[in-house]
Each structure stands twice: as structure tokens, then as C-alpha cells.
């Protein structure tokens, strides 16, 4: 169940379409169903990267069970392409944090992922 937050400083015409497109892209990239993904996209015109306000973004993905150093490299490249194509953010203007806190620390359906998997 990826929990995803994207913060960016780029003006986007249709933010809801961006959310749909990005959710589908996340699903394909991290091999998780769309129904398991929650996404928050935050437009912050004051978001600075390297002390400038050129197009930039930061992505935080909390994801269970398939994070690995190898996937982080592969996923980072995929997300970089998406950011460049959809937001005009160059590959040198983003950061990504991939986090797996463990299923005991992610809640849903009145329980935790660990208990639901159990």
C-alpha cells in the first residue's frame, strides 16, 4: 500500500488528471495495485531546491514489502522521467525518499498491515 506525497513548485493546469496519471504510473512502477495507493500532491510555489525556485520536486514513498536498493535505483530513474515529462522538472532538481517502516507501522481498515496479512 504505497502512501505517496509529491511536493512541487510547478503550476499544473489539471491537478486531478496529474493525480490520476501519477497514481497509474506509481502502480506500474512499484508493482502495486491502484486500489492500494494513496497520493497527496502539494503545489508549493515557494518550494526551493538548491536555493532557487526553478522547477523542482520532492517525492516521499512509504511502501511495504518490495523496497530494495536495486528497486530504488530503477524506480528513481522511472520517476525522474515522469517528473521531466509531466512537470518539466530536470533530473537534477528532485529528491526521493523510499521508506519501508514495516507492516507493523502502517495502518488501514482499523488495523495494521501486519495484522491484516497475518
URZI-V709672 format. One record per backbone hydrogen bond with DSSP energy under -0.5 kcal/mol. CO is the residue of the C=O (numbers start at 1). NH is the residue of the N-H. If there is no record, write none. Layout:
CO/NH
CO/NH
This chain:
2/4
2/38
3/62
4/40
5/7
5/60
6/42
7/58
8/44
13/15
14/18
15/19
16/20
17/21
18/22
19/23
20/24
21/25
22/26
23/27
24/28
25/29
26/30
27/31
27/32
33/36
34/37
38/4
40/6
40/42
41/43
42/8
42/44
44/47
49/52
52/49
56/9
57/95
58/7
59/97
60/5
60/62
61/63
61/99
62/3
68/72
69/73
70/74
71/75
72/76
73/77
74/78
75/79
76/80
77/81
78/82
79/83
80/84
81/85
82/86
82/87
83/87
83/88
83/89
84/88
88/90
90/93
93/57
95/59
96/98
97/61
97/99
99/63
102/105
103/106
103/113
103/114
106/113
108/111
111/108
112/116
113/117
114/118
